[in-house]
Amino acid sequence: GGAACQPTSHGEEGSSGNNPTSSSSDGPQSSASVDTSLCFTGLADTLWRSPIDMSKPEVGDGTTDANHEGFTGQGFFNLENSAYSTATYNVTSDQSASNARMMVRYAFDGTANRDMKITVDYGTYDVAFPPTGGWDKWDTVYIDDVWVDALDFKVKLASTTNDGGPNVDMIAVDIKGV
């Protein structure tokens, strides 16, 4: 989504029950010469089939805001500045995948990472969120090999630093039906 947008090809999932393949990545890399036509716009496309607006969690420590430019949905969720702030979302999937890829679009101004633990269903992932260089500069981090069940589950973002988490705009999954 942001300056580090680096699309990755993924397999086709169909009704045959086959899981998509997930390609590995070194993660986002900033570049001044990124082709923005390849970046994610917040709408479902062939790479990110299931975008989810994260502006309004079911339960969260923070506020839903729209005071910075460039977000993709109805706003973004601004987590409280606390090592204990969380945001929990109820999500439904009509497919299973053992190796889905998820992206998180975020922004914050600062000099130190705002790392988080992200729980998808019962899997927990430690995710580093480097500074984006401004509250209006959105960037993307990726989580590989996410287990997604074909059922209702929770996605929970939990801050691990005293500064809390970044402003979270959206997540997207590379399988359809989430």
C-alpha positions as CSV (number, residue, x, y, z in Angstrom):
1,G,0.0,0.0,0.0
2,G,2.6,2.5,0.9
3,A,6.1,3.3,-0.2
4,A,7.1,-0.3,0.4
5,C,4.5,-1.9,-1.8
6,Q,6.0,-5.0,-3.3
7,P,3.3,-7.3,-4.9
8,T,3.8,-11.0,-4.8
9,S,2.2,-13.6,-7.0
10,H,0.0,-16.3,-5.4
11,G,-1.7,-19.4,-6.5
12,E,-5.3,-19.7,-7.7
13,E,-7.7,-21.1,-5.1
14,G,-10.8,-22.7,-6.4
15,S,-13.6,-24.8,-5.3
16,S,-11.6,-28.0,-5.6
17,G,-10.3,-27.6,-2.0
18,N,-6.7,-27.0,-3.0
19,N,-4.8,-24.6,-0.8
20,P,-3.1,-21.6,-2.5
21,T,0.7,-21.5,-2.5
22,S,2.4,-18.7,-0.6
23,S,5.6,-17.3,-1.8
24,S,8.2,-16.2,0.6
25,S,9.4,-12.6,0.8
26,D,12.0,-10.6,2.6
27,G,9.2,-8.2,3.5
28,P,8.6,-4.7,2.4
29,Q,11.4,-2.7,1.0
30,S,11.3,1.1,0.6
31,S,12.1,2.5,-2.8
32,A,11.6,5.9,-4.3
33,S,10.9,4.3,-7.7
34,V,8.0,2.1,-6.8
35,D,5.4,1.7,-9.6
36,T,2.3,2.8,-7.7
37,S,0.1,1.1,-10.3
38,L,1.1,-2.2,-8.7
39,C,0.2,-1.0,-5.2
40,F,-2.9,-2.2,-3.3
41,T,-5.8,0.3,-3.5
42,G,-8.0,-1.3,-0.7
43,L,-10.3,-3.0,-3.2
44,A,-10.2,-6.8,-3.9
45,D,-7.8,-7.6,-6.7
46,T,-6.0,-10.7,-8.0
47,L,-3.2,-10.5,-5.3
48,W,-5.3,-9.4,-2.3
49,R,-8.7,-11.1,-2.7
50,S,-10.1,-10.3,0.8
51,P,-9.5,-6.7,2.0
52,I,-10.9,-5.8,5.4
53,D,-11.4,-2.3,6.8
54,M,-9.9,-2.2,10.3
55,S,-11.3,1.2,11.3
56,K,-14.0,-0.2,13.7
57,P,-13.0,-3.2,15.8
58,E,-15.5,-5.1,17.9
59,V,-13.4,-4.3,20.9
60,G,-10.5,-1.9,21.0
61,D,-8.3,0.3,23.1
62,G,-8.2,3.4,21.0
63,T,-10.3,5.5,18.6
64,T,-11.6,5.3,15.1
65,D,-10.2,8.3,13.3
66,A,-10.1,9.9,9.8
67,N,-7.8,12.9,10.5
68,H,-4.9,11.8,8.3
69,E,-4.9,11.5,4.5
70,G,-4.5,8.3,2.5
71,F,-6.5,5.7,4.3
72,T,-8.5,3.3,2.2
73,G,-11.8,2.6,4.0
74,Q,-14.0,4.5,6.5
75,G,-10.9,5.6,8.5
76,F,-8.3,3.9,10.6
77,F,-8.0,2.5,14.1
78,N,-5.7,4.6,16.3
79,L,-4.4,2.3,19.1
80,E,-3.8,3.8,22.5
81,N,-0.2,4.6,23.5
82,S,0.2,1.6,25.8
83,A,2.0,-1.7,25.7
84,Y,-1.4,-3.2,26.6
85,S,-3.6,-1.7,23.8
86,T,-5.5,-4.2,21.6
87,A,-8.0,-4.2,18.8
88,T,-10.1,-7.4,18.2
89,Y,-12.1,-8.1,15.0
90,N,-14.7,-10.8,14.2
91,V,-13.8,-12.3,10.9
92,T,-15.5,-15.1,8.8
93,S,-13.9,-17.2,6.1
94,D,-15.6,-19.6,3.7
95,Q,-12.3,-21.2,2.8
96,S,-9.4,-22.9,4.6
97,A,-5.8,-22.3,3.8
98,S,-2.7,-23.4,5.8
99,N,-0.4,-20.9,4.0
100,A,-2.4,-17.8,3.3
101,R,-0.5,-14.5,3.2
102,M,-1.8,-11.4,5.1
103,M,-0.9,-7.8,4.8
104,V,-1.4,-5.0,7.3
105,R,-1.5,-1.4,6.1
106,Y,-0.5,1.1,8.7
107,A,1.1,4.5,9.5
108,F,2.9,6.3,12.3
109,D,5.5,9.0,12.8
110,G,8.4,8.1,15.1
111,T,11.9,6.7,15.3
112,A,11.3,3.3,16.9
113,N,9.3,0.3,15.8
114,R,5.8,-0.2,17.2
115,D,5.8,-4.0,17.2
116,M,2.6,-6.0,17.8
117,K,1.5,-9.6,18.3
118,I,-1.2,-10.4,15.8
119,T,-3.5,-13.4,16.5
120,V,-5.4,-14.9,13.6
121,D,-7.8,-17.6,14.9
122,Y,-5.4,-19.4,17.3
123,G,-2.1,-18.6,15.6
124,T,0.0,-15.7,17.0
125,Y,2.6,-13.9,14.9
126,D,5.2,-11.3,16.1
127,V,5.2,-8.5,13.6
128,A,7.6,-5.6,13.4
129,F,6.1,-2.2,12.3
130,P,8.9,0.2,11.3
131,P,8.2,3.9,11.3
132,T,6.6,5.1,8.0
133,G,7.9,8.7,8.3
134,G,4.6,10.4,8.9
135,W,1.0,9.9,10.0
136,D,-0.1,10.4,6.3
137,K,2.5,7.9,4.9
138,W,1.1,4.5,4.8
139,D,3.2,1.3,4.5
140,T,2.6,-2.4,4.5
141,V,3.9,-5.4,6.5
142,Y,3.3,-9.0,5.5
143,I,2.7,-12.2,7.5
144,D,3.4,-15.4,5.6
145,D,1.9,-18.9,6.3
146,V,-1.2,-17.7,8.2
147,W,-3.6,-20.5,9.0
148,V,-7.2,-19.6,8.0
149,D,-10.1,-21.9,8.9
150,A,-13.4,-21.9,7.1
151,L,-15.4,-20.6,10.0
152,D,-15.8,-17.5,12.3
153,F,-12.7,-16.5,14.1
154,K,-11.0,-13.4,15.7
155,V,-8.1,-11.3,14.5
156,K,-6.5,-9.5,17.4
157,L,-3.8,-6.9,17.3
158,A,-1.9,-6.4,20.6
159,S,0.7,-3.7,21.2
160,T,4.0,-4.7,22.7
161,T,5.6,-1.3,23.1
162,N,4.8,1.6,25.5
163,D,4.0,3.7,22.4
164,G,1.2,1.3,21.5
165,G,0.6,0.2,17.9
166,P,0.5,2.1,14.7
167,N,-2.6,3.5,13.1
168,V,-4.1,0.5,11.3
169,D,-6.0,1.1,8.1
170,M,-6.7,-2.3,6.8
171,I,-5.7,-5.9,6.4
172,A,-6.0,-8.1,3.4
173,V,-5.7,-11.8,2.8
174,D,-4.6,-13.4,-0.5
175,I,-7.4,-16.0,-0.5
176,K,-11.0,-15.1,-1.4
177,G,-13.9,-15.3,0.9
178,V,-12.5,-13.9,4.1
